[in-house]
């Protein structure tokens, strides 16, 4: 395996990680902004108020996207395992 192939697989794995984590992080960011605006408008500065909505929304997004995430991971794993015989060439 040469450097180009190794960089290709590193690039593919990083792209997959961003694709899998992206929706969860975007959901947490959006909820965080909404909760911050709510806290600013109501002058309520309770620290635990931001955690529960984030956990609930991220958990919901995770439940909704789990089939897609599993499909993406199994497709990547299949591609990696089918490439293994070509490593020695």
HUVEN-V510769 format. One record per helix or strand of 3 or more residues. SS is the DSSP state (H for helix, E for strand). FROM is the first residue (numbers start at 1). LEN is the number of residues. If there is no record, write none. Layout:
SS,FROM,LEN / SS,FROM,LEN
This chain:
H,3,40 / H,49,38
